[in-house]
Amino acid sequence: MLDKPHRHGDGITYRELQVLQLLVQGLSNKQIAREIGGSGRTMELHVRSLRDKMGAANRTHVAALAVGLGMVEIVKPLRVRHG
């Protein structure tokens, strides 16, 4: 996935890019939090920040824009731990 901390484009942070990659794979905020560490609330704030920075209407629009702009790639979904 991503391996270098940096900012991308319109001030999108490395952490937001991590969230974005998992969001594109269809993970919920809680699932994203489990994968990269943090809380569901924190992921919600990252998604809101991405929405604002990208001018998107909702998380689906964020994902569509990110793929369309080549910011992330669609990759095989991660195995999400349940429980």
Secondary structure, DSSP 8 states (H G I E B T S, - for coil): ---S--EETTTEEHHHHHHHHHHHTT--HHHHHHHHSS-HHHHHHHHHHHHHHHT-SSHHHHHHHHHHTTSS-----------
